[in-house]
Amino acid sequence: MLTAEQILAAHKANIETLFGLTNKAFEGVEKLVELNLQVAKTALSEAADTTAAALSVKDAQELLSLQAALLQPTAEKAASYSRHVYDIASATGAEVAKAAEAQFADAQKKFTAVVDNAAKNAPAGTENAVALVKSAVAAANNAFESVQKAAKQAVEVAESNFQAATSQAVKATQTATRSSKRAA
């Protein structure tokens, strides 16, 4: 049976975990806001430069060259921005997952201790029921670990696919830029 002190300690630990996770989430949001402000400042400055360059164009050929020169850096910047957002989200998610795993492991330990304590104090003749409960707890733990491993593998595959898609997009843009420069 849980004592009042144990319940209070569990609530205190849960509140600390909640505030820790909230702080991690806010840190991720702060990083995203910082990134977006930096991108907005850079975009504004580049828009001014591009406008000035466009206004100084003297013929269609020069305009095509200007467009071609702007295409590749824009695609690379978009890919870089996507990578930054992905990195921030991944890091924040990893920290939250790490905290959740630790919390789950702690709860798992406590639950196992309660089951073991109940088994020690169980009346005679309930050994089969106790064994069944222990077996169910072990099966649930194994299932959770399997799901965790599968989720980690899925994240790794998604990350690999994201990196490959970003690289392909940048390469395609570079190829298109080279082709348009040759045509000009």
CYANA upper distance limits for C-alpha pairs under 8 A (distance plus 0.5 A):
  1 MET  CA    114 VAL  CA      8.36
  2 LEU  CA      6 GLN  CA      6.58
  2 LEU  CA      7 ILE  CA      7.18
  3 THR  CA      7 ILE  CA      6.86
  4 ALA  CA      8 LEU  CA      6.58
  5 GLU  CA      9 ALA  CA      6.50
  6 GLN  CA     10 ALA  CA      6.58
  7 ILE  CA     11 HIS  CA      6.71
  8 LEU  CA     12 LYS  CA      6.61
  9 ALA  CA     13 ALA  CA      6.61
 10 ALA  CA     14 ASN  CA      6.64
 11 HIS  CA     15 ILE  CA      6.65
 12 LYS  CA     16 GLU  CA      6.70
 13 ALA  CA     17 THR  CA      6.62
 14 ASN  CA     18 LEU  CA      6.58
 15 ILE  CA     19 PHE  CA      6.71
 16 GLU  CA     20 GLY  CA      6.53
 17 THR  CA     21 LEU  CA      6.58
 17 THR  CA     99 ALA  CA      8.12
 17 THR  CA    103 GLN  CA      8.48
 18 LEU  CA     22 THR  CA      6.58
 19 PHE  CA     23 ASN  CA      6.58
 20 GLY  CA     24 LYS  CA      6.81
 21 LEU  CA     25 ALA  CA      6.68
 21 LEU  CA     96 VAL  CA      6.68
 21 LEU  CA     99 ALA  CA      7.98
 22 THR  CA     26 PHE  CA      6.69
 23 ASN  CA     27 GLU  CA      6.61
 24 LYS  CA     28 GLY  CA      6.85
 24 LYS  CA     92 THR  CA      7.05
 24 LYS  CA     95 GLU  CA      7.76
 24 LYS  CA     96 VAL  CA      7.71
 25 ALA  CA     29 VAL  CA      6.82
 25 ALA  CA     92 THR  CA      7.10
 26 PHE  CA     30 GLU  CA      6.50
 27 GLU  CA     31 LYS  CA      6.74
 27 GLU  CA     92 THR  CA      8.46
 28 GLY  CA     32 LEU  CA      6.80
 28 GLY  CA     88 ILE  CA      6.75
 28 GLY  CA     89 ALA  CA      7.41
 28 GLY  CA     92 THR  CA      6.22
 29 VAL  CA     33 VAL  CA      6.62
 30 GLU  CA     34 GLU  CA      6.55
 31 LYS  CA     35 LEU  CA      6.59
 31 LYS  CA     88 ILE  CA      7.53
 32 LEU  CA     36 ASN  CA      6.57
 32 LEU  CA     85 VAL  CA      7.33
 32 LEU  CA     88 ILE  CA      7.66
 33 VAL  CA     37 LEU  CA      6.58
 34 GLU  CA     38 GLN  CA      6.70
 35 LEU  CA     39 VAL  CA      6.64
 35 LEU  CA     84 HIS  CA      8.46
 36 ASN  CA     40 ALA  CA      6.50
 37 LEU  CA     41 LYS  CA      6.65
 38 GLN  CA     42 THR  CA      6.66
 39 VAL  CA     43 ALA  CA      6.42
 40 ALA  CA     44 LEU  CA      6.58
 41 LYS  CA     45 SER  CA      6.78
 42 THR  CA     46 GLU  CA      6.57
 43 ALA  CA     47 ALA  CA      6.39
 44 LEU  CA     48 ALA  CA      6.83
 45 SER  CA     49 ASP  CA      6.92
 46 GLU  CA     50 THR  CA      6.44
 47 ALA  CA     51 THR  CA      6.45
 48 ALA  CA     52 ALA  CA      6.70
 49 ASP  CA     53 ALA  CA      6.66
 50 THR  CA     54 ALA  CA      6.49
 51 THR  CA     55 LEU  CA      6.58
 52 ALA  CA     56 SER  CA      6.87
 53 ALA  CA     57 VAL  CA      7.08
 53 ALA  CA     66 LEU  CA      8.38
 54 ALA  CA     63 LEU  CA      7.58
 54 ALA  CA     66 LEU  CA      8.05
 57 VAL  CA     62 GLU  CA      6.48
 57 VAL  CA     63 LEU  CA      6.56
 58 LYS  CA     62 GLU  CA      7.16
 58 LYS  CA     63 LEU  CA      8.36
 59 ASP  CA     63 LEU  CA      6.96
 60 ALA  CA     64 LEU  CA      6.73
 61 GLN  CA     65 SER  CA      6.82
 61 GLN  CA    184 ALA  CA      7.28
 62 GLU  CA     66 LEU  CA      6.66
 63 LEU  CA     67 GLN  CA      6.70
 64 LEU  CA     68 ALA  CA      6.65
 64 LEU  CA    184 ALA  CA      7.44
 65 SER  CA     69 ALA  CA      6.59
 65 SER  CA    181 LYS  CA      7.22
 65 SER  CA    184 ALA  CA      7.20
 66 LEU  CA     70 LEU  CA      6.77
 67 GLN  CA     71 LEU  CA      6.70
 68 ALA  CA     72 GLN  CA      7.78
 68 ALA  CA    177 THR  CA      6.16
 68 ALA  CA    180 SER  CA      6.82
 68 ALA  CA    181 LYS  CA      6.88
 69 ALA  CA     73 PRO  CA      8.10
 69 ALA  CA    177 THR  CA      7.92
 70 LEU  CA     74 THR  CA      6.76
 71 LEU  CA     75 ALA  CA      6.93
 71 LEU  CA    173 THR  CA      7.90
 71 LEU  CA    177 THR  CA      7.16
 72 GLN  CA     76 GLU  CA      6.72
 72 GLN  CA    170 VAL  CA      8.23
 72 GLN  CA    173 THR  CA      6.23
 72 GLN  CA    174 GLN  CA      6.25
 72 GLN  CA    177 THR  CA      6.61
 73 PRO  CA     77 LYS  CA      6.46
 74 THR  CA     78 ALA  CA      6.67
 75 ALA  CA     79 ALA  CA      6.68
 75 ALA  CA    169 ALA  CA      8.24
 75 ALA  CA    170 VAL  CA      6.81
 75 ALA  CA    173 THR  CA      7.11
 76 GLU  CA     80 SER  CA      6.54
 76 GLU  CA    170 VAL  CA      6.30
 77 LYS  CA     81 TYR  CA      6.49
 78 ALA  CA     82 SER  CA      6.66
 79 ALA  CA     83 ARG  CA      6.68
 79 ALA  CA    166 THR  CA      6.40
 79 ALA  CA    169 ALA  CA      8.28
 79 ALA  CA    170 VAL  CA      7.60
 80 SER  CA     84 HIS  CA      6.71
 81 TYR  CA     85 VAL  CA      6.70
 82 SER  CA     86 TYR  CA      6.51
 83 ARG  CA     87 ASP  CA      6.48
 83 ARG  CA    163 GLN  CA      8.48
 84 HIS  CA     88 ILE  CA      6.67
 85 VAL  CA     89 ALA  CA      6.62
 86 TYR  CA     90 SER  CA      6.40
 87 ASP  CA     91 ALA  CA      6.49
 88 ILE  CA     92 THR  CA      6.60
 89 ALA  CA     93 GLY  CA      6.43
 90 SER  CA     94 ALA  CA      6.42
 91 ALA  CA     95 GLU  CA      6.74
 92 THR  CA     96 VAL  CA      6.76
 93 GLY  CA     97 ALA  CA      6.48
 94 ALA  CA     98 LYS  CA      6.48
 95 GLU  CA     99 ALA  CA      6.75
 96 VAL  CA    100 ALA  CA      6.60
 97 ALA  CA    101 GLU  CA      6.48
 98 LYS  CA    102 ALA  CA      6.71
 99 ALA  CA    103 GLN  CA      6.60
100 ALA  CA    104 PHE  CA      6.49
101 GLU  CA    105 ALA  CA      6.51
102 ALA  CA    106 ASP  CA      6.66
103 GLN  CA    107 ALA  CA      6.68
104 PHE  CA    108 GLN  CA      6.39
105 ALA  CA    109 LYS  CA      6.66
106 ASP  CA    110 LYS  CA      6.76
107 ALA  CA    111 PHE  CA      6.52
108 GLN  CA    112 THR  CA      6.59
109 LYS  CA    113 ALA  CA      6.66
110 LYS  CA    114 VAL  CA      6.74
111 PHE  CA    115 VAL  CA      6.69
112 THR  CA    116 ASP  CA      6.53
112 THR  CA    137 VAL  CA      8.31
113 ALA  CA    117 ASN  CA      6.46
114 VAL  CA    118 ALA  CA      6.52
115 VAL  CA    119 ALA  CA      6.55
115 VAL  CA    133 VAL  CA      8.38
115 VAL  CA    134 LYS  CA      7.79
116 ASP  CA    120 LYS  CA      6.77
117 ASN  CA    121 ASN  CA      6.89
118 ALA  CA    122 ALA  CA      6.32
119 ALA  CA    127 GLU  CA      8.33
119 ALA  CA    130 VAL  CA      6.42
122 ALA  CA    126 THR  CA      7.09
122 ALA  CA    127 GLU  CA      8.43
126 THR  CA    130 VAL  CA      6.76
127 GLU  CA    131 ALA  CA      6.56
128 ASN  CA    132 LEU  CA      6.59
129 ALA  CA    133 VAL  CA      6.75
130 VAL  CA    134 LYS  CA      6.68
131 ALA  CA    135 SER  CA      6.50
132 LEU  CA    136 ALA  CA      6.63
133 VAL  CA    137 VAL  CA      6.67
134 LYS  CA    138 ALA  CA      6.66
135 SER  CA    139 ALA  CA      6.60
136 ALA  CA    140 ALA  CA      6.59
137 VAL  CA    141 ASN  CA      6.66
138 ALA  CA    142 ASN  CA      6.67
139 ALA  CA    143 ALA  CA      6.58
140 ALA  CA    144 PHE  CA      6.63
141 ASN  CA    145 GLU  CA      6.71
142 ASN  CA    146 SER  CA      6.67
143 ALA  CA    147 VAL  CA      6.73
144 PHE  CA    148 GLN  CA      6.60
145 GLU  CA    149 LYS  CA      6.68
146 SER  CA    150 ALA  CA      6.66
147 VAL  CA    151 ALA  CA      6.53
148 GLN  CA    152 LYS  CA      6.70
149 LYS  CA    153 GLN  CA      6.70
150 ALA  CA    154 ALA  CA      6.62
151 ALA  CA    155 VAL  CA      6.71
152 LYS  CA    156 GLU  CA      6.75
153 GLN  CA    157 VAL  CA      6.70
154 ALA  CA    158 ALA  CA      6.57
155 VAL  CA    159 GLU  CA      6.53
156 GLU  CA    160 SER  CA      6.66
157 VAL  CA    161 ASN  CA      6.61
158 ALA  CA    162 PHE  CA      6.54
159 GLU  CA    163 GLN  CA      6.70
160 SER  CA    164 ALA  CA      6.69
161 ASN  CA    165 ALA  CA      6.54
162 PHE  CA    166 THR  CA      6.60
163 GLN  CA    167 SER  CA      6.68
164 ALA  CA    168 GLN  CA      6.63
165 ALA  CA    169 ALA  CA      6.61
166 THR  CA    170 VAL  CA      6.79
167 SER  CA    171 LYS  CA      6.65
168 GLN  CA    172 ALA  CA      6.50
169 ALA  CA    173 THR  CA      6.70
170 VAL  CA    174 GLN  CA      6.66
171 LYS  CA    175 THR  CA      6.65
172 ALA  CA    176 ALA  CA      6.64
173 THR  CA    177 THR  CA      6.51
174 GLN  CA    178 ARG  CA      6.68
175 THR  CA    179 SER  CA      6.66
176 ALA  CA    180 SER  CA      6.64
177 THR  CA    181 LYS  CA      6.62
178 ARG  CA    182 ARG  CA      6.73
179 SER  CA    183 ALA  CA      6.79
180 SER  CA    184 ALA  CA      6.69
